[in-house]
Amino acid sequence: MKDLTITTMHKNHIPEVIEIERVSFSTPWSELSFINEIYNPNSTTYVALSDTTVVGYICLKQIKDEGHILNLAVHPKFRRQGIAKTLVSKALETFRANKCNFIYLEVRVSNIQARKLYEDFGFKPVGIRKNYYILPLEDAVIMLLQI
Ligand SMILES: CC(C)(COP(=O)(O)OP(=O)(O)OC[C@H]1O[C@@H](n2cnc3c(N)ncnc32)[C@H](O)[C@@H]1OP(=O)(O)O)[C@@H](O)C(=O)NCCC(=O)NCCS
């Protein structure tokens, strides 16, 4: 997508982020969850902006050399234009710069789009967390990328 900017998430982005979150997940994060991530020194949060409109976001956490992708979504109107790819690339660049060796994430077993996205970056399924998600109850695939 042309004219896409990736920048650190600020408090004033949160209303738009929450709108995307609500249409993307059955158990959306609250405003407070995003505020906690913004101020957590172990976390990094990015938004993708088209002009000044928030079209996607990603939340990352790092403990020692282990990174975790906690959350990722793109506004339904802006999907299939490479925005998630740009956000995941930015996440990997950040983890590499912070000397991360392992990057984990969980994804619903049925979320084929997201699993394909991560596989394209080299993430491999390494385990299952039984009944990790609710609404509907579903297992998570744990995916790992070693960098
Ligand atoms: C998953 C999601 C973030 C993808 O965002 P996006 O901006 O549309 O993704 P991109 O356009 O960057 O696509 C990147 C790759 O993801 C995969 N992909 C994305 N959407 C797909 C779809 N509908 N069907 C199949 N593969 C898909 C493809 O591999 C695609 O690469 P390609 O275009 O070269 O085929 C978006 O669909 C979303 O927000 N879903 C709801 C929230 C969610 O599931 N988040 C992930 C939780 S772990």
The ligand as an ORCA input file, in Angstrom:
! r2SCAN-3c Opt
* xyz 0 1
  C      -4.431    -11.635      9.540
  C      -4.449    -10.148      9.127
  C      -3.693     -9.343     10.178
  C      -3.761    -10.011      7.750
  O      -3.701     -8.626      7.433
  P      -3.519     -8.101      5.930
  O      -3.014     -6.705      5.971
  O      -4.753     -8.362      5.166
  O      -2.377     -9.086      5.398
  P      -1.403     -8.802      4.154
  O      -2.156     -8.126      3.057
  O      -0.154     -8.162      4.636
  O      -1.121    -10.289      3.688
  C       0.052    -10.948      4.082
  C      -0.091    -12.431      3.847
  O      -1.026    -12.984      4.783
  C      -1.732    -14.053      4.143
  N      -3.149    -13.668      4.051
  C      -3.698    -12.502      4.461
  N      -5.031    -12.533      4.263
  C      -5.313    -13.736      3.730
  C      -6.514    -14.358      3.297
  N      -7.713    -13.742      3.400
  N      -6.422    -15.613      2.813
  C      -5.249    -16.255      2.703
  N      -4.069    -15.702      3.089
  C      -4.095    -14.464      3.600
  C      -1.111    -14.226      2.780
  O      -0.017    -15.096      2.925
  C      -0.622    -12.816      2.488
  O       0.422    -12.806      1.573
  P       0.079    -12.626     -0.009
  O      -0.791    -11.400     -0.114
  O       1.420    -12.481     -0.616
  O      -0.671    -13.867     -0.383
  C      -5.912     -9.611      8.977
  O      -6.649    -10.525      8.172
  C      -6.640     -9.418     10.310
  O      -6.556     -8.360     10.930
  N      -7.365    -10.470     10.757
  C      -8.116    -10.396     12.014
  C      -7.200    -10.348     13.214
  C      -6.212    -11.504     13.247
  O      -6.525    -12.647     12.893
  N      -4.977    -11.197     13.693
  C      -3.912    -12.172     13.820
  C      -3.984    -12.776     15.175
  S      -2.603    -13.848     15.467
*
